[in-house]
Amino acid sequence: MYSLTNSHAFDSILRESILTSLYSNKIPHKLINLIKLTLENTTVKVKVNNNYISDFRVDIGVKQGDPLSPTLFNLVIDTVLTQLDLRGNISTSEFDIRVTVHHIYK
């Protein structure tokens, strides 16, 4: 049995990997464009001691609390695992999978 573990997996998935997975799974272009809009120009405001610090841009990961985030994350993982299976790169070592899958993470 294999496991892919990363304590910040949702935060570290590359957005390019999300779009690549959507295209490779033949998701309609109109839907991809809508999803793309939700991922572009994302800014975050952090509250510290009842004061907000300056907004900053987030260009990686899926949005926390977005109902679509788990589905997008799972789609990327499924795409990677399918590619591994097609290439026959799954070995008996958990380490080998982590190295191969690592390219989708920051």
Biotite code that builds the C-alpha atoms (Angstrom):
import biotite.structure as struc

atoms = struc.array([
    struc.Atom([0.000, 0.000, 0.000], chain_id="A", res_id=1, res_name="MET", atom_name="CA", element="C"),
    struc.Atom([1.281, 3.455, -0.875], chain_id="A", res_id=2, res_name="TYR", atom_name="CA", element="C"),
    struc.Atom([0.599, 6.727, 0.807], chain_id="A", res_id=3, res_name="SER", atom_name="CA", element="C"),
    struc.Atom([1.246, 10.262, -0.277], chain_id="A", res_id=4, res_name="LEU", atom_name="CA", element="C"),
    struc.Atom([1.659, 12.458, 2.737], chain_id="A", res_id=5, res_name="THR", atom_name="CA", element="C"),
    struc.Atom([2.368, 16.125, 2.946], chain_id="A", res_id=6, res_name="ASN", atom_name="CA", element="C"),
    struc.Atom([1.122, 18.206, 5.827], chain_id="A", res_id=7, res_name="SER", atom_name="CA", element="C"),
    struc.Atom([0.605, 21.194, 3.529], chain_id="A", res_id=8, res_name="HIS", atom_name="CA", element="C"),
    struc.Atom([-0.475, 19.334, 0.409], chain_id="A", res_id=9, res_name="ALA", atom_name="CA", element="C"),
    struc.Atom([-3.396, 21.630, -0.450], chain_id="A", res_id=10, res_name="PHE", atom_name="CA", element="C"),
    struc.Atom([-1.194, 24.697, 0.054], chain_id="A", res_id=11, res_name="ASP", atom_name="CA", element="C"),
    struc.Atom([1.662, 23.454, -2.087], chain_id="A", res_id=12, res_name="SER", atom_name="CA", element="C"),
    struc.Atom([0.006, 22.091, -5.227], chain_id="A", res_id=13, res_name="ILE", atom_name="CA", element="C"),
    struc.Atom([1.087, 24.015, -8.319], chain_id="A", res_id=14, res_name="LEU", atom_name="CA", element="C"),
    struc.Atom([-1.794, 25.724, -10.073], chain_id="A", res_id=15, res_name="ARG", atom_name="CA", element="C"),
    struc.Atom([-0.307, 24.773, -13.443], chain_id="A", res_id=16, res_name="GLU", atom_name="CA", element="C"),
    struc.Atom([-0.750, 21.147, -12.359], chain_id="A", res_id=17, res_name="SER", atom_name="CA", element="C"),
    struc.Atom([-4.419, 21.807, -11.702], chain_id="A", res_id=18, res_name="ILE", atom_name="CA", element="C"),
    struc.Atom([-4.949, 23.222, -15.179], chain_id="A", res_id=19, res_name="LEU", atom_name="CA", element="C"),
    struc.Atom([-2.927, 20.429, -16.790], chain_id="A", res_id=20, res_name="THR", atom_name="CA", element="C"),
    struc.Atom([-5.064, 17.847, -14.980], chain_id="A", res_id=21, res_name="SER", atom_name="CA", element="C"),
    struc.Atom([-8.276, 19.555, -16.059], chain_id="A", res_id=22, res_name="LEU", atom_name="CA", element="C"),
    struc.Atom([-7.170, 19.530, -19.709], chain_id="A", res_id=23, res_name="TYR", atom_name="CA", element="C"),
    struc.Atom([-5.888, 15.952, -19.599], chain_id="A", res_id=24, res_name="SER", atom_name="CA", element="C"),
    struc.Atom([-9.202, 14.793, -18.116], chain_id="A", res_id=25, res_name="ASN", atom_name="CA", element="C"),
    struc.Atom([-11.059, 16.477, -20.975], chain_id="A", res_id=26, res_name="LYS", atom_name="CA", element="C"),
    struc.Atom([-12.969, 18.900, -18.769], chain_id="A", res_id=27, res_name="ILE", atom_name="CA", element="C"),
    struc.Atom([-14.915, 21.329, -21.013], chain_id="A", res_id=28, res_name="PRO", atom_name="CA", element="C"),
    struc.Atom([-12.935, 24.483, -21.807], chain_id="A", res_id=29, res_name="HIS", atom_name="CA", element="C"),
    struc.Atom([-15.714, 26.738, -20.539], chain_id="A", res_id=30, res_name="LYS", atom_name="CA", element="C"),
    struc.Atom([-15.552, 25.075, -17.115], chain_id="A", res_id=31, res_name="LEU", atom_name="CA", element="C"),
    struc.Atom([-11.738, 25.221, -17.118], chain_id="A", res_id=32, res_name="ILE", atom_name="CA", element="C"),
    struc.Atom([-11.905, 28.946, -17.824], chain_id="A", res_id=33, res_name="ASN", atom_name="CA", element="C"),
    struc.Atom([-14.303, 29.448, -14.908], chain_id="A", res_id=34, res_name="LEU", atom_name="CA", element="C"),
    struc.Atom([-12.054, 27.455, -12.554], chain_id="A", res_id=35, res_name="ILE", atom_name="CA", element="C"),
    struc.Atom([-9.042, 29.379, -13.841], chain_id="A", res_id=36, res_name="LYS", atom_name="CA", element="C"),
    struc.Atom([-10.762, 32.647, -12.909], chain_id="A", res_id=37, res_name="LEU", atom_name="CA", element="C"),
    struc.Atom([-11.120, 31.445, -9.316], chain_id="A", res_id=38, res_name="THR", atom_name="CA", element="C"),
    struc.Atom([-7.384, 30.669, -9.161], chain_id="A", res_id=39, res_name="LEU", atom_name="CA", element="C"),
    struc.Atom([-6.067, 33.876, -10.722], chain_id="A", res_id=40, res_name="GLU", atom_name="CA", element="C"),
    struc.Atom([-5.157, 37.072, -8.868], chain_id="A", res_id=41, res_name="ASN", atom_name="CA", element="C"),
    struc.Atom([-5.769, 35.546, -5.447], chain_id="A", res_id=42, res_name="THR", atom_name="CA", element="C"),
    struc.Atom([-4.930, 37.859, -2.578], chain_id="A", res_id=43, res_name="THR", atom_name="CA", element="C"),
    struc.Atom([-4.971, 37.212, 1.129], chain_id="A", res_id=44, res_name="VAL", atom_name="CA", element="C"),
    struc.Atom([-5.436, 39.536, 4.059], chain_id="A", res_id=45, res_name="LYS", atom_name="CA", element="C"),
    struc.Atom([-4.110, 38.412, 7.446], chain_id="A", res_id=46, res_name="VAL", atom_name="CA", element="C"),
    struc.Atom([-5.379, 39.763, 10.746], chain_id="A", res_id=47, res_name="LYS", atom_name="CA", element="C"),
    struc.Atom([-2.790, 40.184, 13.514], chain_id="A", res_id=48, res_name="VAL", atom_name="CA", element="C"),
    struc.Atom([-3.780, 41.689, 16.876], chain_id="A", res_id=49, res_name="ASN", atom_name="CA", element="C"),
    struc.Atom([-7.074, 43.001, 15.460], chain_id="A", res_id=50, res_name="ASN", atom_name="CA", element="C"),
    struc.Atom([-5.218, 44.754, 12.631], chain_id="A", res_id=51, res_name="ASN", atom_name="CA", element="C"),
    struc.Atom([-4.948, 43.644, 9.040], chain_id="A", res_id=52, res_name="TYR", atom_name="CA", element="C"),
    struc.Atom([-1.522, 43.547, 7.437], chain_id="A", res_id=53, res_name="ILE", atom_name="CA", element="C"),
    struc.Atom([-1.083, 44.429, 3.772], chain_id="A", res_id=54, res_name="SER", atom_name="CA", element="C"),
    struc.Atom([-2.685, 42.146, 1.213], chain_id="A", res_id=55, res_name="ASP", atom_name="CA", element="C"),
    struc.Atom([-0.356, 39.702, -0.465], chain_id="A", res_id=56, res_name="PHE", atom_name="CA", element="C"),
    struc.Atom([-0.726, 37.564, -3.520], chain_id="A", res_id=57, res_name="ARG", atom_name="CA", element="C"),
    struc.Atom([-1.039, 33.779, -3.436], chain_id="A", res_id=58, res_name="VAL", atom_name="CA", element="C"),
    struc.Atom([-0.003, 31.967, -6.616], chain_id="A", res_id=59, res_name="ASP", atom_name="CA", element="C"),
    struc.Atom([0.187, 28.396, -5.357], chain_id="A", res_id=60, res_name="ILE", atom_name="CA", element="C"),
    struc.Atom([-2.181, 25.901, -3.791], chain_id="A", res_id=61, res_name="GLY", atom_name="CA", element="C"),
    struc.Atom([-5.928, 25.626, -3.758], chain_id="A", res_id=62, res_name="VAL", atom_name="CA", element="C"),
    struc.Atom([-8.089, 27.997, -1.764], chain_id="A", res_id=63, res_name="LYS", atom_name="CA", element="C"),
    struc.Atom([-8.721, 27.112, 1.845], chain_id="A", res_id=64, res_name="GLN", atom_name="CA", element="C"),
    struc.Atom([-12.431, 26.581, 2.488], chain_id="A", res_id=65, res_name="GLY", atom_name="CA", element="C"),
    struc.Atom([-13.366, 26.499, -1.201], chain_id="A", res_id=66, res_name="ASP", atom_name="CA", element="C"),
    struc.Atom([-15.723, 23.545, -1.771], chain_id="A", res_id=67, res_name="PRO", atom_name="CA", element="C"),
    struc.Atom([-14.006, 22.894, -5.113], chain_id="A", res_id=68, res_name="LEU", atom_name="CA", element="C"),
    struc.Atom([-10.508, 22.588, -3.569], chain_id="A", res_id=69, res_name="SER", atom_name="CA", element="C"),
    struc.Atom([-10.637, 18.907, -2.523], chain_id="A", res_id=70, res_name="PRO", atom_name="CA", element="C"),
    struc.Atom([-11.937, 17.925, -5.957], chain_id="A", res_id=71, res_name="THR", atom_name="CA", element="C"),
    struc.Atom([-9.184, 19.865, -7.739], chain_id="A", res_id=72, res_name="LEU", atom_name="CA", element="C"),
    struc.Atom([-6.533, 18.397, -5.452], chain_id="A", res_id=73, res_name="PHE", atom_name="CA", element="C"),
    struc.Atom([-7.828, 14.853, -5.954], chain_id="A", res_id=74, res_name="ASN", atom_name="CA", element="C"),
    struc.Atom([-7.951, 15.367, -9.715], chain_id="A", res_id=75, res_name="LEU", atom_name="CA", element="C"),
    struc.Atom([-4.268, 16.317, -9.761], chain_id="A", res_id=76, res_name="VAL", atom_name="CA", element="C"),
    struc.Atom([-3.281, 13.343, -7.606], chain_id="A", res_id=77, res_name="ILE", atom_name="CA", element="C"),
    struc.Atom([-5.403, 11.009, -9.753], chain_id="A", res_id=78, res_name="ASP", atom_name="CA", element="C"),
    struc.Atom([-3.770, 12.338, -12.923], chain_id="A", res_id=79, res_name="THR", atom_name="CA", element="C"),
    struc.Atom([-0.283, 11.823, -11.505], chain_id="A", res_id=80, res_name="VAL", atom_name="CA", element="C"),
    struc.Atom([-1.056, 8.302, -10.308], chain_id="A", res_id=81, res_name="LEU", atom_name="CA", element="C"),
    struc.Atom([-2.582, 7.433, -13.686], chain_id="A", res_id=82, res_name="THR", atom_name="CA", element="C"),
    struc.Atom([0.555, 8.679, -15.435], chain_id="A", res_id=83, res_name="GLN", atom_name="CA", element="C"),
    struc.Atom([2.711, 6.630, -13.074], chain_id="A", res_id=84, res_name="LEU", atom_name="CA", element="C"),
    struc.Atom([0.613, 3.549, -13.752], chain_id="A", res_id=85, res_name="ASP", atom_name="CA", element="C"),
    struc.Atom([0.798, 4.055, -17.533], chain_id="A", res_id=86, res_name="LEU", atom_name="CA", element="C"),
    struc.Atom([4.581, 4.437, -17.395], chain_id="A", res_id=87, res_name="ARG", atom_name="CA", element="C"),
    struc.Atom([4.995, 1.493, -15.062], chain_id="A", res_id=88, res_name="GLY", atom_name="CA", element="C"),
    struc.Atom([6.960, 3.629, -12.598], chain_id="A", res_id=89, res_name="ASN", atom_name="CA", element="C"),
    struc.Atom([5.244, 2.393, -9.454], chain_id="A", res_id=90, res_name="ILE", atom_name="CA", element="C"),
    struc.Atom([7.801, 0.513, -7.419], chain_id="A", res_id=91, res_name="SER", atom_name="CA", element="C"),
    struc.Atom([7.713, -1.231, -4.078], chain_id="A", res_id=92, res_name="THR", atom_name="CA", element="C"),
    struc.Atom([9.326, 1.757, -2.421], chain_id="A", res_id=93, res_name="SER", atom_name="CA", element="C"),
    struc.Atom([7.194, 4.579, -1.058], chain_id="A", res_id=94, res_name="GLU", atom_name="CA", element="C"),
    struc.Atom([10.208, 6.862, -1.573], chain_id="A", res_id=95, res_name="PHE", atom_name="CA", element="C"),
    struc.Atom([10.169, 6.326, -5.345], chain_id="A", res_id=96, res_name="ASP", atom_name="CA", element="C"),
    struc.Atom([6.584, 7.565, -5.610], chain_id="A", res_id=97, res_name="ILE", atom_name="CA", element="C"),
    struc.Atom([7.313, 10.622, -3.509], chain_id="A", res_id=98, res_name="ARG", atom_name="CA", element="C"),
    struc.Atom([10.257, 11.556, -5.721], chain_id="A", res_id=99, res_name="VAL", atom_name="CA", element="C"),
    struc.Atom([8.210, 11.101, -8.892], chain_id="A", res_id=100, res_name="THR", atom_name="CA", element="C"),
    struc.Atom([5.189, 12.992, -7.563], chain_id="A", res_id=101, res_name="VAL", atom_name="CA", element="C"),
    struc.Atom([7.313, 15.779, -6.069], chain_id="A", res_id=102, res_name="HIS", atom_name="CA", element="C"),
    struc.Atom([7.230, 17.853, -9.288], chain_id="A", res_id=103, res_name="HIS", atom_name="CA", element="C"),
    struc.Atom([3.609, 18.912, -8.635], chain_id="A", res_id=104, res_name="ILE", atom_name="CA", element="C"),
    struc.Atom([4.545, 20.527, -5.364], chain_id="A", res_id=105, res_name="TYR", atom_name="CA", element="C"),
    struc.Atom([6.298, 23.793, -4.607], chain_id="A", res_id=106, res_name="LYS", atom_name="CA", element="C"),
])
